Amino acid sequence: MAASVTVAVVDDHPVVIEGVRTWIGQDAAARVRIVSAGPDLDAAVHGAGRQADVILLDLELEGRLMIDAIAGLADGGRRVIVFSQHSGEEMVRAALDAGAIAYVTKQEGPRHLVDAIVATAHDRPAVPPAMAGVMVADQRPRLAPQERTALLLWFQSRSKAAVAERMGIRETTVKQYIDRARIKYGQVGRHAAGKAALLARAIEDGLVRPDEIDDF
């Protein structure tokens, strides 16, 4: 049996955390294991959850929206799923724009949550119901700034190592940014398996102009 994926749960409502534990425990295949749970984001980043495959983050902690925190986590290479009571398209778009890979509402049930965690951990597209309407309405993927930068530099470079040097980050982080951009294209039904396909999509969406690319 394949190893379970790991998740750090960040929520300031104990009843929600217990609900997540129950939902994950109901998965017959035992695909997910919680390694950190509580209201402290720092524990998910630097403590018990530092190696977690996915961070499951409430959009609002102690009355504060976590949009900036999502952006910081995404910039650091972490896979973030937002788990929230808010289902409005504006909130969903804000979280995805900040770098969240998926958005699950607390009303959507265990199957959508567990499936999203597993897909995200394996860098596969996940489109829970809260995201579906946003994706249908907007066929352009919502790339975070670092994802867009990594794509552009990759199109202008021969290797991810060169991109890493120019961005001042690790090559593995560059790969994560590019993989996430590819996943987000898949989420809107515009799959791009290779570099040439991603370049074509980026040109279609105005993320890059043909004259910016010399020889990719």
Backbone as CSV, one residue per row, in Angstrom:
resi,resn,N_x,N_y,N_z,CA_x,CA_y,CA_z,C_x,C_y,C_z
1,MET,0.847,-1.194,0.000,0.000,0.000,0.000,0.882,1.243,0.000
2,ALA,0.495,2.231,-0.803,1.285,3.455,-0.890,1.281,4.179,0.452
3,ALA,2.367,4.886,0.728,2.467,5.636,1.980,1.427,6.746,1.996
4,SER,0.871,7.009,3.165,-0.118,8.075,3.292,0.561,9.427,3.149
5,VAL,-0.200,10.400,2.664,0.319,11.760,2.579,0.083,12.440,3.922
6,THR,0.870,13.462,4.206,0.784,14.120,5.510,0.221,15.526,5.370
7,VAL,-0.519,15.947,6.396,-1.147,17.261,6.366,-1.010,17.928,7.728
8,ALA,-0.755,19.230,7.703,-0.771,20.060,8.906,-2.046,20.891,8.866
9,VAL,-2.870,20.766,9.888,-4.156,21.461,9.944,-4.022,22.703,10.821
10,VAL,-4.378,23.858,10.269,-4.299,25.117,11.023,-5.694,25.725,11.095
11,ASP,-6.295,25.659,12.279,-7.646,26.184,12.491,-7.793,26.529,13.969
12,ASP,-8.508,27.612,14.257,-8.647,28.033,15.653,-9.952,27.561,16.296
13,HIS,-10.624,26.609,15.671,-11.843,26.035,16.234,-11.621,24.541,16.480
14,PRO,-11.494,24.118,17.749,-11.244,22.705,18.052,-12.266,21.763,17.434
15,VAL,-13.529,22.194,17.358,-14.546,21.317,16.786,-14.283,21.066,15.306
16,VAL,-13.738,22.055,14.614,-13.403,21.871,13.199,-12.245,20.889,13.059
17,ILE,-11.238,21.037,13.898,-10.093,20.126,13.849,-10.541,18.694,14.114
18,GLU,-11.424,18.510,15.094,-11.923,17.161,15.375,-12.740,16.635,14.204
19,GLY,-13.476,17.527,13.547,-14.217,17.118,12.364,-13.299,16.663,11.247
20,VAL,-12.199,17.394,11.047,-11.227,16.999,10.026,-10.613,15.646,10.382
21,ARG,-10.280,15.457,11.642,-9.738,14.158,12.080,-10.724,13.030,11.763
22,THR,-11.994,13.278,12.040,-13.017,12.262,11.788,-13.129,11.962,10.304
23,TRP,-13.185,13.017,9.492,-13.297,12.819,8.047,-12.112,12.035,7.497
24,ILE,-10.918,12.411,7.922,-9.724,11.708,7.446,-9.732,10.266,7.942
25,GLY,-10.184,10.060,9.176,-10.248,8.712,9.721,-11.262,7.826,9.037
26,GLN,-12.260,8.427,8.385,-13.283,7.656,7.684,-12.826,7.181,6.310
27,ASP,-11.698,7.663,5.846,-11.194,7.264,4.528,-10.708,5.821,4.596
28,ALA,-11.390,4.931,3.901,-11.094,3.500,4.006,-9.673,3.171,3.586
29,ALA,-9.125,3.956,2.677,-7.772,3.684,2.186,-6.697,4.301,3.066
30,ALA,-7.105,5.030,4.097,-6.149,5.676,5.014,-5.073,6.439,4.249
31,ARG,-5.523,7.283,3.315,-4.584,7.964,2.422,-3.895,9.163,3.064
32,VAL,-4.449,9.693,4.157,-3.943,10.939,4.742,-3.654,10.738,6.225
33,ARG,-2.571,11.363,6.673,-2.201,11.318,8.091,-1.933,12.744,8.577
34,ILE,-2.553,13.120,9.692,-2.349,14.445,10.286,-1.088,14.429,11.140
35,VAL,-0.182,15.372,10.881,1.058,15.444,11.659,1.099,16.661,12.579
36,SER,0.185,17.592,12.371,0.131,18.800,13.202,-1.277,19.353,13.115
37,ALA,-1.818,19.810,14.250,-3.168,20.373,14.239,-3.309,21.378,15.371
38,GLY,-3.843,22.553,15.042,-4.029,23.581,16.055,-4.124,24.954,15.426
39,PRO,-4.198,25.993,16.248,-4.372,27.351,15.739,-3.075,28.065,15.375
40,ASP,-1.940,27.427,15.647,-0.638,28.087,15.494,-0.036,27.791,14.121
41,LEU,-0.018,28.791,13.259,0.560,28.605,11.930,2.044,28.296,12.012
42,ASP,2.726,28.871,12.986,4.163,28.636,13.128,4.471,27.157,13.342
43,ALA,3.584,26.443,14.031,3.793,25.008,14.251,3.722,24.240,12.944
44,ALA,2.880,24.714,12.026,2.768,24.052,10.731,3.965,24.344,9.841
45,VAL,4.583,25.495,10.059,5.702,25.901,9.207,7.041,25.429,9.762
46,HIS,7.235,25.587,11.055,8.546,25.306,11.652,8.531,24.176,12.677
47,GLY,7.350,23.781,13.132,7.256,22.758,14.166,6.950,21.389,13.604
48,ALA,5.959,20.728,14.205,5.640,19.352,13.818,5.186,19.235,12.370
49,GLY,4.669,20.322,11.812,4.179,20.264,10.436,5.162,20.714,9.385
50,ARG,6.420,20.908,9.765,7.374,21.506,8.815,7.628,20.636,7.589
51,GLN,7.460,19.309,7.707,7.678,18.421,6.571,6.365,17.937,5.960
52,ALA,5.248,18.496,6.389,3.949,18.044,5.887,3.835,18.275,4.384
53,ASP,3.212,17.334,3.702,3.011,17.476,2.257,2.081,18.639,1.941
54,VAL,1.099,18.859,2.806,0.067,19.874,2.568,-0.222,20.619,3.866
55,ILE,-0.468,21.928,3.753,-0.991,22.704,4.879,-2.458,23.004,4.595
56,LEU,-3.327,22.562,5.496,-4.758,22.846,5.400,-5.035,24.040,6.310
57,LEU,-5.323,25.179,5.707,-5.352,26.452,6.438,-6.733,27.091,6.406
58,ASP,-7.241,27.425,7.589,-8.476,28.201,7.662,-8.208,29.590,7.086
59,LEU,-9.147,30.097,6.304,-8.951,31.402,5.676,-8.939,32.533,6.700
60,GLU,-9.572,32.307,7.845,-9.675,33.352,8.860,-9.277,32.784,10.220
61,LEU,-8.216,33.319,10.807,-7.758,32.897,12.123,-7.864,34.070,13.090
62,GLU,-8.594,33.855,14.179,-8.766,34.887,15.210,-9.214,36.214,14.601
63,GLY,-10.135,36.129,13.642,-10.707,37.315,13.028,-9.865,37.959,11.950
64,ARG,-8.741,37.346,11.610,-7.841,37.952,10.611,-7.771,37.076,9.365
65,LEU,-8.023,37.678,8.197,-7.895,36.948,6.943,-6.432,36.592,6.705
66,MET,-6.202,35.390,6.184,-4.846,34.863,6.069,-4.290,34.958,4.652
67,ILE,-4.767,35.915,3.876,-4.315,36.036,2.488,-2.804,36.242,2.413
68,ASP,-2.268,37.146,3.225,-0.820,37.380,3.206,-0.055,36.135,3.642
69,ALA,-0.603,35.406,4.606,0.052,34.179,5.060,0.068,33.132,3.956
70,ILE,-1.019,33.047,3.198,-1.065,32.109,2.071,0.036,32.448,1.076
71,ALA,0.170,33.732,0.764,1.206,34.156,-0.184,2.593,33.804,0.325
72,GLY,2.843,34.035,1.609,4.146,33.713,2.178,4.438,32.228,2.142
73,LEU,3.443,31.411,2.455,3.626,29.960,2.414,3.892,29.489,0.991
74,ALA,3.114,29.998,0.040,3.305,29.605,-1.356,4.678,30.028,-1.859
75,ASP,5.104,31.232,-1.502,6.429,31.699,-1.909,7.524,30.815,-1.327
76,GLY,7.258,30.233,-0.162,8.227,29.345,0.471,8.173,27.920,-0.033
77,GLY,7.315,27.660,-1.014,7.253,26.333,-1.610,6.275,25.380,-0.957
78,ARG,5.435,25.869,-0.030,4.479,24.979,0.634,3.197,24.840,-0.189
79,ARG,2.629,23.653,-0.155,1.345,23.398,-0.805,0.237,23.766,0.186
80,VAL,-0.619,24.701,-0.201,-1.656,25.197,0.703,-3.042,24.905,0.136
81,ILE,-3.889,24.307,0.974,-5.319,24.202,0.691,-6.041,25.071,1.709
82,VAL,-6.902,25.939,1.235,-7.718,26.739,2.147,-8.976,25.946,2.491
83,PHE,-9.294,25.898,3.798,-10.479,25.200,4.303,-11.287,26.232,5.067
84,SER,-12.428,26.636,4.514,-13.101,27.825,5.047,-14.614,27.694,5.031
85,GLN,-15.254,28.465,5.904,-16.713,28.563,5.879,-17.178,29.506,4.776
86,HIS,-16.282,30.343,4.267,-16.631,31.305,3.221,-16.663,30.613,1.854
87,SER,-17.748,30.814,1.117,-17.873,30.172,-0.190,-18.031,31.167,-1.333
88,GLY,-17.983,32.455,-1.033,-18.139,33.462,-2.081,-16.991,33.454,-3.070
89,GLU,-17.312,33.733,-4.327,-16.292,33.684,-5.378,-15.156,34.664,-5.115
90,GLU,-15.466,35.819,-4.528,-14.418,36.809,-4.263,-13.369,36.252,-3.305
91,MET,-13.815,35.553,-2.264,-12.890,34.954,-1.305,-12.081,33.836,-1.953
92,VAL,-12.758,33.017,-2.745,-12.060,31.916,-3.422,-10.979,32.473,-4.335
93,ARG,-11.326,33.482,-5.119,-10.351,34.078,-6.034,-9.172,34.689,-5.273
94,ALA,-9.456,35.364,-4.169,-8.380,35.990,-3.395,-7.402,34.944,-2.881
95,ALA,-7.917,33.828,-2.394,-7.046,32.766,-1.878,-6.226,32.131,-2.990
96,LEU,-6.857,31.877,-4.131,-6.133,31.273,-5.250,-5.104,32.242,-5.821
97,ASP,-5.470,33.513,-5.898,-4.520,34.520,-6.383,-3.300,34.612,-5.477
98,ALA,-3.504,34.394,-4.189,-2.393,34.477,-3.231,-1.471,33.273,-3.312
99,GLY,-1.943,32.182,-3.924,-1.071,31.021,-4.085,-1.621,29.710,-3.578
100,ALA,-2.845,29.709,-3.023,-3.452,28.442,-2.606,-3.653,27.552,-3.826
101,ILE,-3.443,26.259,-3.639,-3.605,25.321,-4.742,-5.053,24.874,-4.869
102,ALA,-5.751,24.774,-3.760,-7.158,24.373,-3.780,-7.904,25.098,-2.671
103,TYR,-9.232,25.115,-2.807,-10.101,25.792,-1.840,-11.281,24.877,-1.580
104,VAL,-11.438,24.467,-0.322,-12.528,23.576,0.076,-13.342,24.277,1.154
105,THR,-14.671,24.299,1.008,-15.487,24.879,2.068,-15.798,23.812,3.114
106,LYS,-16.118,24.284,4.312,-16.384,23.362,5.420,-17.733,22.666,5.278
107,GLN,-18.493,23.041,4.252,-19.777,22.400,4.001,-19.687,21.292,2.948
108,GLU,-18.532,21.083,2.372,-18.437,20.208,1.201,-18.292,18.725,1.522
109,GLY,-17.947,18.371,2.734,-17.928,16.969,3.103,-16.575,16.305,2.972
110,PRO,-16.451,15.098,3.577,-15.144,14.435,3.688,-14.526,14.021,2.369
111,ARG,-15.341,13.565,1.417,-14.742,13.068,0.174,-14.001,14.176,-0.553
112,HIS,-14.625,15.352,-0.651,-13.971,16.456,-1.354,-12.697,16.887,-0.635
113,LEU,-12.733,16.916,0.687,-11.552,17.353,1.434,-10.409,16.364,1.287
114,VAL,-10.668,15.095,1.539,-9.598,14.091,1.479,-9.059,13.970,0.059
115,ASP,-9.947,13.968,-0.929,-9.487,13.885,-2.321,-8.609,15.078,-2.676
116,ALA,-8.979,16.274,-2.208,-8.183,17.469,-2.508,-6.811,17.394,-1.854
117,ILE,-6.748,16.906,-0.621,-5.457,16.776,0.064,-4.553,15.810,-0.686
118,VAL,-5.095,14.664,-1.075,-4.289,13.653,-1.768,-3.817,14.174,-3.122
119,ALA,-4.725,14.779,-3.886,-4.346,15.299,-5.202,-3.281,16.376,-5.079
120,THR,-3.464,17.286,-4.142,-2.503,18.374,-3.959,-1.141,17.844,-3.554
121,ALA,-1.110,16.865,-2.665,0.162,16.289,-2.216,0.925,15.646,-3.357
122,HIS,0.191,15.110,-4.335,0.827,14.440,-5.472,0.921,15.349,-6.700
123,ASP,0.715,16.646,-6.491,0.813,17.630,-7.578,-0.116,17.294,-8.735
124,ARG,-1.340,16.906,-8.379,-2.379,16.667,-9.375,-3.480,17.710,-9.207
125,PRO,-4.196,18.043,-10.280,-5.260,19.045,-10.160,-6.367,18.595,-9.216
126,ALA,-6.887,19.528,-8.443,-8.037,19.280,-7.576,-9.010,20.433,-7.755
127,VAL,-10.271,20.114,-8.044,-11.271,21.166,-8.243,-12.506,20.847,-7.398
128,PRO,-12.455,21.132,-6.100,-13.636,20.964,-5.255,-14.760,21.894,-5.708
129,PRO,-16.002,21.642,-5.262,-17.143,22.441,-5.741,-16.977,23.947,-5.604
130,ALA,-16.397,24.420,-4.501,-16.252,25.871,-4.314,-15.402,26.498,-5.405
131,MET,-14.460,25.725,-5.942,-13.585,26.233,-6.996,-14.216,26.126,-8.373
132,ALA,-15.168,25.202,-8.531,-15.668,24.883,-9.864,-16.276,26.096,-10.551
133,GLY,-17.123,26.841,-9.828,-17.749,28.007,-10.433,-16.748,29.059,-10.839
134,VAL,-15.739,29.258,-10.021,-14.695,30.232,-10.332,-13.934,29.801,-11.575
135,MET,-13.608,28.517,-11.658,-12.841,28.019,-12.792,-13.642,28.082,-14.088
136,VAL,-14.946,27.796,-14.004,-15.790,27.865,-15.196,-15.898,29.302,-15.686
137,ALA,-16.019,30.234,-14.732,-16.175,31.646,-15.099,-14.886,32.257,-15.619
138,ASP,-13.754,31.714,-15.223,-12.460,32.295,-15.591,-11.545,31.192,-16.103
139,GLN,-11.347,31.127,-17.405,-10.552,30.057,-18.000,-9.051,30.298,-17.896
140,ARG,-8.662,31.439,-17.354,-7.239,31.656,-17.098,-6.901,31.162,-15.700
141,PRO,-5.839,30.394,-15.556,-5.460,29.955,-14.214,-5.005,31.140,-13.374
142,ARG,-5.218,31.053,-12.084,-4.883,32.153,-11.185,-3.510,31.870,-10.587
143,LEU,-2.474,32.325,-11.283,-1.100,32.066,-10.866,-0.639,33.105,-9.852
144,ALA,0.060,32.633,-8.833,0.673,33.529,-7.858,1.868,34.237,-8.505
145,PRO,2.271,35.398,-7.987,3.375,36.149,-8.599,4.648,35.337,-8.796
146,GLN,5.047,34.543,-7.807,6.270,33.756,-7.940,6.127,32.670,-9.000
147,GLU,4.920,32.140,-9.156,4.684,31.147,-10.208,4.832,31.785,-11.583
148,ARG,4.283,32.975,-11.750,4.419,33.676,-13.035,5.878,34.010,-13.321
149,THR,6.593,34.484,-12.305,8.005,34.826,-12.493,8.820,33.601,-12.873
150,ALA,8.595,32.500,-12.172,9.342,31.275,-12.466,9.073,30.797,-13.887
151,LEU,7.819,30.874,-14.320,7.494,30.467,-15.688,8.233,31.324,-16.707
152,LEU,8.146,32.647,-16.548,8.782,33.541,-17.513,10.283,33.289,-17.584
153,LEU,10.938,33.188,-16.432,12.385,32.962,-16.425,12.731,31.595,-16.989
154,TRP,11.879,30.617,-16.757,12.121,29.271,-17.307,12.029,29.293,-18.824
155,PHE,11.055,30.044,-19.351,10.936,30.157,-20.801,12.158,30.853,-21.401
156,GLN,12.817,31.697,-20.613,13.978,32.440,-21.094,15.294,31.732,-20.783
157,SER,15.229,30.595,-20.106,16.439,29.893,-19.668,16.440,28.467,-20.200
158,ARG,17.590,27.840,-20.107,17.708,26.456,-20.548,17.502,25.464,-19.415
159,SER,17.481,25.931,-18.186,17.368,24.999,-17.067,16.698,25.657,-15.871
160,LYS,16.133,24.816,-15.006,15.553,25.311,-13.757,16.644,25.814,-12.817
161,ALA,17.846,25.252,-12.945,18.961,25.715,-12.112,19.272,27.180,-12.402
162,ALA,19.211,27.556,-13.685,19.459,28.952,-14.049,18.372,29.863,-13.486
163,VAL,17.137,29.378,-13.506,16.036,30.151,-12.929,16.249,30.342,-11.430
164,ALA,16.646,29.261,-10.762,16.884,29.327,-9.317,17.942,30.364,-8.980
165,GLU,18.991,30.409,-9.785,20.062,31.379,-9.540,19.550,32.803,-9.711
166,ARG,18.736,33.027,-10.735,18.223,34.371,-10.991,17.204,34.808,-9.933
167,MET,16.444,33.855,-9.398,15.434,34.184,-8.396,15.979,34.142,-6.973
168,GLY,17.167,33.564,-6.818,17.752,33.461,-5.489,17.071,32.440,-4.602
169,ILE,16.579,31.354,-5.220,15.899,30.303,-4.472,16.460,28.954,-4.891
170,ARG,15.979,27.893,-4.247,16.453,26.555,-4.585,15.811,26.052,-5.876
171,GLU,16.521,25.173,-6.567,15.984,24.604,-7.801,14.705,23.820,-7.526
172,THR,14.639,23.135,-6.387,13.427,22.383,-6.055,12.221,23.308,-5.903
173,THR,12.454,24.518,-5.409,11.355,25.475,-5.273,10.898,25.963,-6.637
174,VAL,11.835,26.176,-7.544,11.478,26.546,-8.919,10.601,25.462,-9.533
175,LYS,11.001,24.212,-9.358,10.216,23.094,-9.894,8.806,23.099,-9.313
176,GLN,8.682,23.392,-8.024,7.360,23.442,-7.398,6.504,24.540,-8.012
177,TYR,7.094,25.710,-8.242,6.336,26.806,-8.852,5.840,26.412,-10.243
178,ILE,6.706,25.813,-11.033,6.334,25.430,-12.396,5.294,24.321,-12.377
179,ASP,5.482,23.347,-11.498,4.504,22.261,-11.381,3.136,22.801,-10.979
180,ARG,3.124,23.783,-10.087,1.849,24.341,-9.639,1.158,25.109,-10.760
181,ALA,1.934,25.806,-11.565,1.348,26.485,-12.720,0.719,25.462,-13.661
182,ARG,1.406,24.356,-13.871,0.879,23.293,-14.731,-0.412,22.714,-14.144
183,ILE,-0.422,22.496,-12.830,-1.614,21.981,-12.151,-2.782,22.943,-12.330
184,LYS,-2.521,24.234,-12.180,-3.595,25.220,-12.278,-4.152,25.297,-13.695
185,TYR,-3.312,25.093,-14.700,-3.837,25.005,-16.061,-4.725,23.779,-16.202
186,GLY,-4.322,22.675,-15.583,-5.149,21.477,-15.616,-6.489,21.682,-14.938
187,GLN,-6.507,22.466,-13.869,-7.748,22.708,-13.135,-8.789,23.427,-13.976
188,VAL,-8.362,24.236,-14.925,-9.318,24.937,-15.788,-9.491,24.222,-17.121
189,GLY,-9.014,22.965,-17.195,-9.212,22.159,-18.390,-8.289,22.482,-19.541
190,ARG,-7.174,23.146,-19.260,-6.223,23.511,-20.317,-4.876,22.872,-19.979
191,HIS,-4.813,21.588,-20.186,-3.637,20.824,-19.773,-2.405,21.222,-20.592
192,ALA,-1.272,21.231,-19.923,-0.006,21.599,-20.563,1.081,20.704,-19.987
193,ALA,1.347,19.608,-20.668,2.241,18.593,-20.108,3.710,18.992,-20.159
194,GLY,4.116,19.692,-21.204,5.531,20.007,-21.371,5.804,21.494,-21.438
195,LYS,7.083,21.825,-21.614,7.490,23.230,-21.619,6.881,23.988,-22.790
196,ALA,6.867,23.375,-23.966,6.318,24.043,-25.139,4.825,24.315,-24.963
197,ALA,4.112,23.351,-24.378,2.676,23.532,-24.153,2.417,24.636,-23.134
198,LEU,3.225,24.675,-22.085,3.082,25.746,-21.094,3.371,27.109,-21.712
199,LEU,4.380,27.169,-22.560,4.700,28.428,-23.231,3.529,28.883,-24.092
200,ALA,2.926,27.945,-24.821,1.783,28.292,-25.663,0.634,28.843,-24.822
201,ARG,0.370,28.208,-23.692,-0.691,28.683,-22.807,-0.368,30.084,-22.270
202,ALA,0.871,30.288,-21.871,1.270,31.579,-21.310,1.141,32.693,-22.346
203,ILE,1.485,32.397,-23.591,1.347,33.386,-24.665,-0.134,33.678,-24.914
204,GLU,-0.966,32.619,-24.931,-2.406,32.799,-25.117,-2.990,33.733,-24.057
205,ASP,-2.486,33.623,-22.834,-3.038,34.382,-21.711,-2.354,35.721,-21.492
206,GLY,-1.384,36.052,-22.343,-0.712,37.329,-22.213,0.281,37.411,-21.075
207,LEU,0.666,36.250,-20.524,1.663,36.246,-19.457,3.057,36.528,-19.993
208,VAL,3.257,36.230,-21.258,4.556,36.439,-21.884,4.333,36.738,-23.363
209,ARG,5.176,37.586,-23.936,5.093,37.893,-25.361,6.108,37.043,-26.125
210,PRO,5.791,36.659,-27.346,6.739,35.856,-28.123,8.110,36.504,-28.250
211,ASP,8.153,37.852,-28.334,9.453,38.506,-28.506,10.286,38.522,-27.225
212,GLU,9.692,38.059,-26.104,10.456,37.954,-24.860,11.223,36.641,-24.780
213,ILE,10.935,35.740,-25.699,11.540,34.412,-25.672,12.494,34.285,-26.845
214,ASP,13.767,34.129,-26.546,14.751,33.975,-27.613,14.850,32.527,-28.060
215,ASP,15.163,31.652,-27.133,15.338,30.234,-27.454,15.106,29.441,-26.182
216,PHE,13.883,28.949,-26.032,13.580,28.218,-24.812,13.876,26.744,-24.976
